[in-house]
Each structure stands twice: as structure tokens, then as C-alpha cells.
Amino acid sequence: MKQVGEVEFGKKRTLGTPEEDQKLIAYIRRYGIWNWTQMAKPAGLARTGKSCRLRSMNHLRPNIRRGNTTKEEEIIIRLHRVLGNRWAAIAARPHGRTYNEIKNYWNTRLKKHFLKSQS
């Protein structure tokens, strides 16, 4: 497994800078999202398309909420009973959270409580 900072496909992995974020936002506003694998270079970013997609979806969307999820725990548990590990489908509900954030929250906090209540 590669560590942060190792070179992959000729590009160095780094955290997103505010300048890169502004370039990505401006490019998406002007041209829209058409092909993540092809748009990094025309946007002027030295990143992979996957990196641009994840940055856009998990950090730059204005409707994403951060912080504690107290009231949503019941909703996540209920949806997990119905949908299983379909995190994108669970995140599509009006939570304002990314599928990755919900999945990580489930795996780190809720799963233990859920398994205790099942037995």
C-alpha cells in the first residue's frame, strides 16, 4: 500500500491547497463535470481525476455538513437494516453527508452498538 507522499503515475500525493480548490471549483462552474479522468489537466491541476472527484465530492460541496451526528444515528441504523452496506444509497437521503463519511461513522461508532443490540 502506498503512503501519502509517494509518487503514483508521476504525481505526488498532497493535500488540496486553497489555490487548487479554487481552480477546480472555477473549472467545474465553467465547464461542468464531463469526465473526471480527463479534466484534471485542462483545469491546470497536477492531480489524478480520481483525486479531483474525491476532493469535489467530499470537501468542496457547499451542502456538506461536518461535526457530530446525534439525531442521524437512528436514521443511519434504520437505513442500514434495510439497505445493508449500500453507503451511497444511504447518503442519498437528506443527511448532507458524504457516503464515505457515513461509512466511516458506521464502521467506527455505530457498528459496535448495532451488533450489541442484535445479540
KABELZI-V383770 format. One record per backbone hydrogen bond with DSSP energy under -1.0 kcal/mol. CO is the residue of the C=O (numbers start at 1). NH is the residue of the N-H. E is the energy in kcal/mol with one decimal. If there is no record, write none. Layout:
CO & NH & E
CO & NH & E
This chain:
3 & 6 & -2.0
8 & 11 & -1.6
11 & 8 & -2.3
17 & 21 & -2.6
18 & 22 & -2.3
19 & 23 & -2.1
20 & 24 & -2.7
21 & 25 & -2.8
22 & 26 & -2.7
23 & 27 & -2.5
24 & 28 & -2.5
25 & 29 & -2.5
26 & 30 & -2.1
27 & 31 & -3.1
28 & 32 & -1.8
35 & 39 & -1.5
39 & 43 & -1.5
40 & 45 & -2.5
41 & 44 & -1.7
45 & 47 & -1.0
48 & 52 & -1.9
49 & 53 & -2.6
50 & 54 & -2.8
51 & 55 & -2.4
52 & 56 & -2.5
53 & 57 & -2.8
54 & 58 & -2.7
55 & 59 & -1.6
55 & 60 & -1.5
61 & 64 & -1.1
72 & 76 & -2.9
73 & 77 & -2.6
74 & 78 & -2.6
75 & 79 & -2.8
76 & 80 & -2.4
77 & 81 & -1.9
78 & 82 & -1.5
79 & 83 & -3.8
80 & 84 & -2.0
85 & 87 & -1.7
86 & 90 & -2.0
87 & 91 & -2.8
88 & 92 & -1.1
90 & 93 & -1.2
93 & 95 & -3.0
96 & 65 & -3.0
98 & 102 & -2.1
99 & 103 & -2.6
100 & 104 & -2.5
101 & 105 & -2.3
102 & 106 & -2.5
103 & 107 & -2.6
104 & 108 & -2.2
105 & 109 & -2.2
105 & 110 & -1.5
106 & 111 & -2.9
110 & 114 & -2.8
111 & 115 & -2.7
112 & 116 & -1.9
113 & 117 & -2.0
114 & 118 & -1.3
115 & 119 & -1.2
